[in-house]
Amino acid sequence: MALSWLTVLPIRVSDADAVDPRNTRRAITLAPLVGLLLGFAAVGVLFGAHLLGLPALLGGVLTVGFLALATRGMHLDGLADTADGLGCYGPPERALEVMRSGGAGPFGVVTLLVVLGAQAVSYAALVPQRWGAVVLAIVAGRAAFTACCVRGVPAARPSGLGALVADSQPPWIPAAWLTILLGVSTLVVPGHWWLGPTGVAIAALVVLTLTRHTQKRFGGITGDVLGATSELTTATILIACTATL
C-alpha cells in the first residue's frame, strides 16, 4: 500500500485494503522505507548525470523531475495547494475550497519555484561527495508523514487521504524515526558530522510548526499537508547539508 500510494510502481491495492484502518496506519509507518528506495534512485540519476559529464545543476534539475514523475507529482501538488490555502483569506471552509480547486495560485507557484529551485541546486552541490545527504533528505521527507499523522491531530475533512491516515500514529513512531534519522545523519557529511543532525532538527521543527499551524487554520490535516511537509523537510535537510561547500 505504501508503494502504491507514494510511487508510480504498478502495484494494485484492493478497495477493502484501501480503507482498512490497520493497513493505512502501517502504510504511513513504513513510508520512510519507500523514501529509501526513492533516495537511492535519485542518487542514481545524479551519478548518471555526473558520469555523462552533464552540468551539475542540470543533474539536479533532472533529479527533481525524476522524483516528481516517480511520485506522480503528488507531494508537489500538496505543497502548492497548502501554500494557496494558507495564503487565502476567509474561514477554514474557504481555505479548504481553495485547496480543492485544482489550480495553482500565486502563493503555490512561488512556493514551488523556491522549494524546487533549492532542491535542484542542493542536489547539484551534494553529489558526488555528500550523496548520503540526498538519501537522508528524501527518507526524512517521508518520515514527516508519521509526525503529521500522530495521534491527537485530526483530519480537516471527513473524506480524502487525510481522513484515512490522520490520528493514526502512536507518538513513539515519529519519535523512533527521528531518532534513527538523527543517528544516521551524523554520517552523511564527512568531516562535518553536525550538519546532518542540524538539518534533521530544523526540519523536525518545520514539520511541527506547519502541522500545528494547519491544524489551527484548517481544523486538521489533509493529504495536501502531508505532501507539503514532505517537500519542505527534504529541502530543509538538503540546504543544511550543503553548508561549508
Secondary structure, DSSP 8 states (H G I E B T S, - for coil): -HHHHHS-------HHHHT-HHHHHHHHHTHHHHHHHHHHHHHHHHHHHHHTT--HHHHHHHHHHHHHHHTTTHHHHHHHHHHHHHHS-S-HHHHHHHHHS-S--HHHHHHHHHHHHHHHHHHHHHTTTTHHHHHHHHHHHHHHHHHHTBTT--BSSSSSHHHHHTT-B-THHHHHHHHHHHHHHTTSSTT-TTHHHHHHHHHHHHHHHHHHHHHHHHSSB-HHHHHHHHHHHHHHHHHHHTTT-
